[in-house]
């Protein structure tokens, strides 16, 4: 897919690694970030509940984002219980005018629907 199309944004919305069963979570995440860097495409990222079931915390994962060469600029950052929410601003390429705002939030939770949780 990535060899056939050029994307303007890659949005990673969590559950990147299965933290509980991954004894090399840090290394797995580094390999994934290296792959994202090879695409030379802006990346926005937030983490899911499974990412932090193992040895890594959300703060650890955020500190590893320094490895991402094309990380999007975050605006209106807000941390709540180590969960980060922010906005992304999409500007018109020609005029520079703000056209869209994308809201990114980390709920940090599992579903509250009993049938799914069972």
DSSP file (Angstrom, degrees, kcal/mol; ACC not computed):
  #  RESIDUE AA STRUCTURE BP1 BP2  ACC     N-H-->O    O-->H-N    N-H-->O    O-->H-N    TCO  KAPPA ALPHA  PHI   PSI    X-CA   Y-CA   Z-CA
    1    1 A X    >>        0   0    0      0, 0.0     4,-1.3     0, 0.0     3,-0.6   0.000 360.0 360.0 360.0 -45.2    0.0    0.0    0.0
    2    2 A X  T 34  +     0   0    0      1,-0.2     5,-0.1     2,-0.2     0, 0.0   0.721 360.0  54.1 -73.2 -19.6    2.7    2.5    0.9
    3    3 A X  T 34 S+     0   0    0      1,-0.1    -1,-0.2     3,-0.1     3,-0.1   0.689 112.1  44.2 -83.8 -17.9    4.7    1.7   -2.2
    4    4 A X  T <4 S+     0   0    0     -3,-0.6     2,-0.3     1,-0.1    -2,-0.2   0.656 115.4  39.4 -99.6 -18.8    1.7    2.5   -4.5
    5    5 A X     <  -     0   0    0     -4,-1.3     2,-0.5     2,-0.0    -1,-0.1  -0.940  65.3-137.7-133.9 152.7    0.3    5.7   -2.9
    6    6 A X        -     0   0    0     -2,-0.3     2,-0.3    -3,-0.1    -3,-0.1  -0.955  25.8-157.2-108.5 125.8    1.7    8.8   -1.4
    7    7 A X        -     0   0    0     -2,-0.5    35,-0.2    32,-0.1     3,-0.1  -0.731  19.2-151.5-104.6 151.7   -0.1    9.9    1.8
    8    8 A X  S    S+     0   0    0      1,-0.3    34,-0.4    -2,-0.3     2,-0.3   0.699  84.6  11.1 -88.7 -23.8   -0.3   13.4    3.3
    9    9 A X        -     0   0    0     32,-0.1     2,-0.5     2,-0.0    -1,-0.3  -0.981  57.6-153.2-156.3 139.1   -0.8   12.1    6.9
   10   10 A X  E     -a   43   0A   0     32,-2.4    34,-2.6    -2,-0.3     2,-0.6  -0.983  17.1-162.4-114.1 122.3   -0.5    8.8    8.7
   11   11 A X  E     -a   44   0A   0     -2,-0.5     2,-0.6    32,-0.2    34,-0.2  -0.919   2.3-165.1-109.6 114.7   -2.7    8.7   11.8
   12   12 A X  E     -a   45   0A   0     32,-3.1    34,-1.6    -2,-0.6     3,-0.1  -0.887   4.1-173.3-100.5 120.9   -1.7    6.0   14.3
   13   13 A X  E     -a   46   0A   0     -2,-0.6    34,-0.1     1,-0.3    -1,-0.1  -0.033  44.7 -83.2-113.0  31.6   -4.6    5.5   16.8
   14   14 A X  S    S+     0   0    0     32,-0.6    -1,-0.3    34,-0.1    33,-0.2  -0.164  93.1  84.9 101.3 171.1   -3.2    3.2   19.3
   15   15 A X        +     0   0    0     -3,-0.1     3,-0.1     2,-0.1    32,-0.1   0.937  49.1 151.6  54.5  52.0   -2.7   -0.5   20.0
   16   16 A X        +     0   0    0      1,-0.2     2,-0.3    32,-0.1    -1,-0.0   0.888  66.2  20.1 -75.5 -43.1    0.6   -0.4   18.1
   17   17 A X  S    S-     0   0    0     31,-0.1     2,-1.3     5,-0.0    -1,-0.2  -0.914  77.9-120.6-126.3 153.9    2.2   -3.2   20.1
   18   18 A X    >   -     0   0    0     -2,-0.3     3,-0.8     1,-0.2     4,-0.5  -0.736  36.1-174.3 -92.6  87.0    0.7   -5.9   22.3
   19   19 A X  G >  S+     0   0    0     31,-1.7     3,-0.8    -2,-1.3    36,-0.4   0.800  71.4  58.8 -57.7 -38.3    2.5   -4.8   25.4
   20   20 A X  G 3  S+     0   0    0     30,-0.4    -1,-0.2     1,-0.2    31,-0.1   0.873 117.3  31.1 -63.1 -38.8    1.5   -7.6   27.7
   21   21 A X  G <  S+     0   0    0     -3,-0.8     2,-0.8     1,-0.1    -1,-0.2   0.282  99.5  93.3-103.9   9.6    3.0  -10.3   25.5
   22   22 A X    X   +     0   0    0     -3,-0.8     3,-0.9    -4,-0.5    33,-0.3  -0.867  44.1 180.0-111.3 102.7    5.9   -8.4   24.1
   23   23 A X  T 3  S+     0   0    0     -2,-0.8     3,-0.2     1,-0.3    -1,-0.1   0.627  87.5  46.9 -75.7 -11.9    9.1   -8.8   26.0
   24   24 A X  T 3>  +     0   0    0      1,-0.1     4,-2.7    -3,-0.1    -1,-0.3  -0.287  69.3 142.5-120.8  46.4   10.8   -6.5   23.6
   25   25 A X  H <> S+     0   0    0     -3,-0.9     4,-2.5     1,-0.2     5,-0.2   0.888  71.5  50.9 -56.7 -44.4    8.2   -3.7   23.4
   26   26 A X  H  > S+     0   0    0      1,-0.2     4,-1.9     2,-0.2    -1,-0.2   0.916 113.2  45.3 -61.7 -43.7   10.8   -0.9   23.2
   27   27 A X  H  > S+     0   0    0      2,-0.2     4,-2.1     1,-0.2    -2,-0.2   0.890 111.6  52.6 -67.3 -39.8   12.6   -2.6   20.4
   28   28 A X  H  X S+     0   0    0     -4,-2.7     4,-2.1     1,-0.2    -2,-0.2   0.915 110.1  48.0 -61.7 -43.5    9.4   -3.4   18.5
   29   29 A X  H  X S+     0   0    0     -4,-2.5     4,-2.6    -5,-0.2    -1,-0.2   0.890 109.1  53.8 -65.6 -38.9    8.3    0.3   18.8
   30   30 A X  H  X S+     0   0    0     -4,-1.9     4,-2.2     2,-0.2    -1,-0.2   0.898 108.3  49.8 -62.6 -40.7   11.7    1.4   17.5
   31   31 A X  H  X S+     0   0    0     -4,-2.1     4,-2.0     2,-0.2    -1,-0.2   0.911 111.3  49.2 -63.6 -42.4   11.4   -0.8   14.4
   32   32 A X  H  X S+     0   0    0     -4,-2.1     4,-2.4     1,-0.2    -2,-0.2   0.913 110.6  49.8 -63.2 -43.0    7.9    0.5   13.7
   33   33 A X  H  X S+     0   0    0     -4,-2.6     4,-2.4     1,-0.2    36,-0.2   0.874 107.9  53.9 -65.0 -36.8    9.2    4.1   14.1
   34   34 A X  H  X S+     0   0    0     -4,-2.2     4,-1.7     2,-0.2    -1,-0.2   0.910 108.5  50.1 -61.8 -41.4   12.1    3.3   11.7
   35   35 A X  H  X S+     0   0    0     -4,-2.0     4,-0.8     2,-0.2     3,-0.2   0.940 109.8  50.0 -61.4 -46.7    9.5    2.1    9.2
   36   36 A X  H >X>S+     0   0    0     -4,-2.4     3,-1.0     1,-0.2     5,-0.6   0.899 108.1  53.9 -59.4 -40.5    7.4    5.3    9.6
   37   37 A X  H ><5S+     0   0    0     -4,-2.4     3,-1.1     1,-0.2    -1,-0.2   0.866 100.9  60.2 -60.9 -36.0   10.6    7.4    9.0
   38   38 A X  H 3<5S+     0   0    0     -4,-1.7    -1,-0.2     1,-0.2    -2,-0.2   0.740  98.3  59.3 -65.3 -21.5   11.2    5.5    5.7
   39   39 A X  H <<5S-     0   0    0     -3,-1.0    -1,-0.2    -4,-0.8    -2,-0.2   0.688  92.4-146.4 -80.8 -18.7    7.9    6.8    4.4
   40   40 A X  T <<5 +     0   0    0     -3,-1.1     2,-0.4    -4,-0.6    -3,-0.1   0.889  53.7 130.3  53.2  44.0    8.8   10.4    4.8
   41   41 A X      < -     0   0    0     -5,-0.6    -1,-0.2   -35,-0.0    29,-0.2  -0.974  67.7 -97.0-128.0 138.5    5.2   11.3    5.6
   42   42 A X        -     0   0    0    -34,-0.4   -32,-2.4    -2,-0.4     2,-0.4  -0.267  42.2-155.1 -56.0 140.3    3.9   13.3    8.6
   43   43 A X  E     -ab  10  71A   0     27,-2.6    29,-3.0   -34,-0.2     2,-0.4  -0.971  15.3-170.6-124.8 132.2    2.8   11.1   11.5
   44   44 A X  E     -a   11   0A   0    -34,-2.6   -32,-3.1    -2,-0.4     2,-0.4  -0.961  20.7-174.5-115.5 141.2    0.2   11.8   14.2
   45   45 A X  E     +a   12   0A   0     -2,-0.4     2,-0.3   -34,-0.2   -32,-0.2  -0.989  21.2 169.7-143.7 143.5    0.1    9.3   17.0
   46   46 A X  E     -a   13   0A   0    -34,-1.6   -32,-0.6    -2,-0.4     2,-0.3  -0.945  31.6-118.0-142.4 162.9   -1.8    8.4   20.2
   47   47 A X        -     0   0    0     -2,-0.3    61,-0.3   -33,-0.2     2,-0.2  -0.720  17.4-142.7-111.9 154.2   -1.6    5.2   22.2
   48   48 A X    >>  -     0   0    0     -2,-0.3     4,-0.7   -31,-0.1     3,-0.5  -0.529  32.5 -99.3-107.7 174.1   -4.1    2.5   23.1
   49   49 A X  G >4 S+     0   0    0     60,-0.3     3,-0.6     1,-0.2    61,-0.1   0.847 119.5  54.1 -62.4 -36.0   -4.8    0.5   26.2
   50   50 A X  G >4 S+     0   0    0      1,-0.2   -31,-1.7     2,-0.2     3,-1.1   0.780  96.7  66.7 -73.0 -25.2   -2.8   -2.6   24.9
   51   51 A X  G <4 S+     0   0    0     -3,-0.5     3,-0.4     1,-0.2     5,-0.3   0.837 107.4  39.5 -60.9 -32.2    0.3   -0.5   24.3
   52   52 A X  G << S+     0   0    0     -4,-0.7    -1,-0.2    -3,-0.6    -2,-0.2   0.122  84.5  95.3-110.9  20.4    0.8    0.0   28.0
   53   53 A X  S <  S+     0   0    0     -3,-1.1    -1,-0.2     4,-0.1    -2,-0.1   0.647  89.3  45.5 -81.0 -14.0   -0.2   -3.3   29.4
   54   54 A X  S    S-     0   0    0     -3,-0.4   -34,-0.2    -4,-0.3   -35,-0.1   0.107 120.9 -49.8-105.0-142.6    3.5   -4.3   29.5
   55   55 A X  S    S+     0   0    0    -36,-0.4     2,-0.3   -33,-0.3    -3,-0.1   0.709 107.0  84.2 -73.7 -21.2    6.7   -2.6   30.6
   56   56 A X        -     0   0    0     -5,-0.3     2,-0.2   -37,-0.1    -2,-0.2  -0.612  60.3-156.6 -89.2 142.5    6.2    0.7   28.7
   57   57 A X     >  -     0   0    0     -2,-0.3     4,-2.2     1,-0.1     3,-0.2  -0.666  35.7-104.8-102.0 166.0    4.1    3.6   30.0
   58   58 A X  H  > S+     0   0    0     -2,-0.2     4,-2.7     1,-0.2     5,-0.2   0.888 123.5  55.1 -58.2 -38.7    2.6    6.3   27.8
   59   59 A X  H  > S+     0   0    0      1,-0.2     4,-2.0     2,-0.2    -1,-0.2   0.872 106.5  51.3 -64.2 -35.6    5.3    8.7   28.9
   60   60 A X  H  > S+     0   0    0     -3,-0.2     4,-1.5     2,-0.2    -1,-0.2   0.922 111.3  47.5 -63.6 -44.2    8.0    6.1   27.8
   61   61 A X  H  X S+     0   0    0     -4,-2.2     4,-0.6     1,-0.2    -2,-0.2   0.909 110.7  50.9 -66.2 -41.2    6.3    5.8   24.4
   62   62 A X  H >< S+     0   0    0     -4,-2.7     3,-1.0     1,-0.2    -1,-0.2   0.888 107.6  53.4 -63.2 -37.7    6.0    9.6   24.0
   63   63 A X  H >< S+     0   0    0     -4,-2.0     3,-1.1     1,-0.3    -1,-0.2   0.830 103.7  57.4 -67.6 -28.7    9.7   10.0   24.8
   64   64 A X  H >< S+     0   0    0     -4,-1.5     3,-2.2     1,-0.2    -1,-0.3   0.667  83.5  83.8 -73.2 -15.4   10.5    7.5   22.1
   65   65 A X  G X<  +     0   0    0     -3,-1.0     3,-2.0    -4,-0.6    -1,-0.2   0.672  68.0  83.1 -62.0 -14.8    8.7    9.7   19.6
   66   66 A X  G <  S+     0   0    0     -3,-1.1    -1,-0.3     1,-0.3    -2,-0.1   0.753  82.4  63.1 -59.4 -21.7   12.0   11.6   19.4
   67   67 A X  G <  S+     0   0    0     -3,-2.2     2,-0.5    -4,-0.1    -1,-0.3   0.684  81.8  95.4 -74.9 -18.6   13.0    8.9   16.9
   68   68 A X    X   -     0   0    0     -3,-2.0     3,-0.6    -4,-0.2   -34,-0.1  -0.638  56.4-168.0 -79.4 121.5   10.2   10.0   14.5
   69   69 A X  T 3  S+     0   0    0     -2,-0.5    -1,-0.2   -36,-0.2   -27,-0.1   0.721  84.0  40.2 -80.4 -22.4   11.5   12.4   11.9
   70   70 A X  T 3  S+     0   0    0    -29,-0.2   -27,-2.6     2,-0.0     2,-0.2  -0.177  74.8 154.6-123.8  39.3    8.1   13.5   10.6
   71   71 A X  B <   -b   43   0A   0     -3,-0.6   -27,-0.2   -29,-0.2   -29,-0.1  -0.510  45.9-115.2 -69.4 131.6    6.1   13.9   13.7
   72   72 A X        -     0   0    0    -29,-3.0     2,-0.4    -2,-0.2   -27,-0.1  -0.267  30.4-100.8 -65.6 152.4    3.2   16.4   13.3
   73   73 A X        -     0   0    0     16,-0.1    16,-0.4   -29,-0.0     2,-0.3  -0.630  38.5-144.7 -74.0 126.7    3.1   19.6   15.3
   74   74 A X        -     0   0    0     -2,-0.4     2,-0.3    14,-0.1    14,-0.2  -0.728  15.1-167.9 -94.9 143.4    0.7   19.2   18.2
   75   75 A X  E     +C   87   0B   0     12,-2.4    12,-3.0    -2,-0.3     0, 0.0  -0.914  64.9  17.4-126.2 155.3   -1.4   22.1   19.4
   76   76 A X  E    S-     0   0B   0     -2,-0.3    -1,-0.2    10,-0.2     9,-0.1   0.861  80.6-165.8  54.7  40.9   -3.4   22.6   22.5
   77   77 A X  E     -     0   0B   0     -3,-0.2     2,-0.3     9,-0.1     9,-0.2  -0.269  10.3-178.5 -58.8 141.0   -1.7   19.7   24.3
   78   78 A X  E     -C   85   0B   0      7,-2.3     7,-2.5     2,-0.0     2,-0.5  -0.956  12.1-159.8-145.3 123.9   -3.4   18.4   27.4
   79   79 A X  E     +C   84   0B   0     -2,-0.3     2,-0.4     5,-0.2     5,-0.2  -0.905  13.5 172.6-105.5 130.8   -2.2   15.7   29.7
   80   80 A X  E >  S-C   83   0B   0      3,-2.4     3,-1.9    -2,-0.5    -2,-0.0  -0.956  77.1 -17.7-137.6 116.4   -4.7   13.9   32.0
   81   81 A X  T 3  S-     0   0    0     -2,-0.4     3,-0.1     1,-0.3    -1,-0.1   0.887 127.4 -56.0  52.4  41.6   -3.5   10.9   34.0
   82   82 A X  T 3  S+     0   0    0      1,-0.2     2,-0.5   -24,-0.1    -1,-0.3   0.584 112.2 124.7  68.1  12.2   -0.6   10.6   31.5
   83   83 A X  E <   -C   80   0B   0     -3,-1.9    -3,-2.4    24,-0.1     2,-0.5  -0.901  52.5-144.4-101.9 129.4   -3.0   10.4   28.6
   84   84 A X  E     -C   79   0B   0     -2,-0.5     2,-0.3    -5,-0.2    22,-0.3  -0.792  18.9-180.0-101.4 132.2   -2.3   13.1   25.9
   85   85 A X  E     +C   78   0B   0     -7,-2.5    -7,-2.3    -2,-0.5     2,-0.3  -0.939  16.6 149.5-121.0 150.3   -4.9   14.9   23.9
   86   86 A X  E     - D   0 104B   0     18,-3.0    18,-3.1    -2,-0.3     2,-0.3  -0.962  36.1-111.9-163.9 175.1   -4.1   17.5   21.3
   87   87 A X  E     -CD  75 103B   0    -12,-3.0   -12,-2.4    -2,-0.3     2,-0.4  -0.896  14.6-148.3-119.5 154.3   -5.2   19.1   18.0
   88   88 A X  E     - D   0 102B   0     14,-2.4    14,-2.7    -2,-0.3     2,-0.5  -0.967  15.0-143.6-115.9 137.1   -3.6   19.0   14.6
   89   89 A X  E     - D   0 101B   0    -16,-0.4     2,-0.6    -2,-0.4    12,-0.2  -0.885   7.0-158.8-105.2 130.3   -4.0   22.0   12.3
   90   90 A X  E     - D   0 100B   0     10,-2.9     9,-3.2    -2,-0.5    10,-1.9  -0.936  15.0-168.2-109.8 118.3   -4.4   21.5    8.6
   91   91 A X  E     - D   0  98B   0     -2,-0.6     2,-0.2     7,-0.3     7,-0.2  -0.766  30.2-100.9-108.0 150.7   -3.5   24.6    6.5
   92   92 A X     >  -     0   0    0      5,-3.0     4,-2.0    -2,-0.3     5,-0.0  -0.512  29.7-137.5 -64.6 129.7   -4.2   25.4    2.9
   93   93 A X  T  4 S+     0   0    0     -2,-0.2    -1,-0.1     1,-0.2    -2,-0.0   0.856  98.0  38.0 -61.0 -36.2   -0.9   24.8    1.0
   94   94 A X  T  4 S+     0   0    0      1,-0.1    -1,-0.2     3,-0.1    -2,-0.0   0.938 129.6  24.8 -83.2 -49.4   -1.2   27.9   -1.1
   95   95 A X  T  4 S-     0   0    0      2,-0.1    -2,-0.2     1,-0.0     3,-0.1   0.696  89.6-132.6 -92.6 -19.9   -2.7   30.5    1.3
   96   96 A X     <  +     0   0    0     -4,-2.0     2,-0.1     1,-0.3    -3,-0.1   0.473  54.4 150.4  79.0   0.5   -1.5   29.1    4.6
   97   97 A X        -     0   0    0     -6,-0.1    -5,-3.0     1,-0.1     2,-0.3  -0.422  55.9-107.8 -70.4 138.5   -5.0   29.6    5.9
   98   98 A X  E     +D   91   0B   0     -7,-0.2    -7,-0.3     1,-0.2    -1,-0.1  -0.515  45.7 166.3 -65.8 124.0   -6.3   27.2    8.6
   99   99 A X  E     +     0   0B   0     -9,-3.2     2,-0.3     1,-0.3    -8,-0.2   0.743  57.0  13.5-110.5 -35.7   -8.8   24.9    7.0
  100  100 A X  E     -D   90   0B   0    -10,-1.9   -10,-2.9     2,-0.0     2,-0.4  -0.977  52.1-152.3-144.1 153.0   -9.3   22.0    9.4
  101  101 A X  E     -D   89   0B   0     -2,-0.3     2,-0.5   -12,-0.2   -12,-0.2  -0.997  13.5-157.5-126.0 126.5   -8.6   21.0   13.0
  102  102 A X  E     -D   88   0B   0    -14,-2.7   -14,-2.4    -2,-0.4     2,-0.5  -0.902   9.8-146.4-104.1 127.5   -8.3   17.4   13.9
  103  103 A X  E     -D   87   0B   0     -2,-0.5     2,-0.5   -16,-0.2   -16,-0.2  -0.831  15.5-172.8 -97.6 126.0   -8.9   16.5   17.5
  104  104 A X  E     +D   86   0B   0    -18,-3.1   -18,-3.0    -2,-0.5     2,-0.4  -0.974   9.8 169.5-119.9 124.9   -6.8   13.6   18.8
  105  105 A X        -     0   0    0     -2,-0.5     2,-0.7   -20,-0.2   -20,-0.2  -0.988  30.1-141.9-139.2 151.6   -7.5   12.2   22.3
  106  106 A X        -     0   0    0     -2,-0.4   -58,-0.1   -22,-0.3   -23,-0.0  -0.923  12.7-175.7-109.1 105.9   -6.4    9.2   24.3
  107  107 A X        -     0   0    0     -2,-0.7    -1,-0.1     2,-0.1     3,-0.1   0.786  21.1-154.1 -73.7 -26.0   -9.3    7.9   26.3
  108  108 A X        +     0   0    0    -61,-0.3     2,-0.3     1,-0.2   -60,-0.1   0.689  52.2 105.6  65.7  19.4   -7.0    5.3   27.9
  109  109 A X        -     0   0    0      0, 0.0   -60,-0.3     0, 0.0    -1,-0.2  -0.829  66.9-118.9-132.9 167.8   -9.7    2.9   28.6
  110  110 A X        -     0   0    0     -2,-0.3     7,-0.0     1,-0.2     0, 0.0  -0.528  52.2 -81.4 -90.7 165.4  -11.4   -0.3   27.7
  111  111 A X        -     0   0    0     -2,-0.2    -1,-0.2     1,-0.1     0, 0.0  -0.283  26.7-144.5 -64.1 155.7  -14.9   -0.4   26.5
  112  112 A X        +     0   0    0     -3,-0.1     2,-0.8     4,-0.0    -1,-0.1   0.099  66.9 112.0-107.8  19.5  -17.7   -0.4   29.1
  113  113 A X    >>  -     0   0    0      1,-0.2     4,-2.0     2,-0.0     3,-1.0  -0.854  60.4-150.8 -95.1 110.3  -19.9   -2.8   27.1
  114  114 A X  H 3> S+     0   0    0     -2,-0.8     4,-2.0     1,-0.3    -1,-0.2   0.830  91.0  56.6 -53.4 -41.1  -20.0   -6.1   29.0
  115  115 A X  H 34 S+     0   0    0      1,-0.2    -1,-0.3     2,-0.2    -2,-0.0   0.857 111.5  43.3 -63.1 -34.3  -20.5   -8.3   26.0
  116  116 A X  H <4 S+     0   0    0     -3,-1.0    -1,-0.2     1,-0.2    -2,-0.2   0.886 112.3  52.3 -76.8 -40.1  -17.3   -7.0   24.4
  117  117 A X  H  <        0   0    0     -4,-2.0    -2,-0.2     1,-0.3    -1,-0.2   0.812 360.0 360.0 -67.5 -29.9  -15.2   -7.1   27.6
  118  118 A X     <        0   0    0     -4,-2.0    -1,-0.3    -5,-0.2    -2,-0.1   0.501 360.0 360.0 -72.4 360.0  -16.1  -10.7   28.3
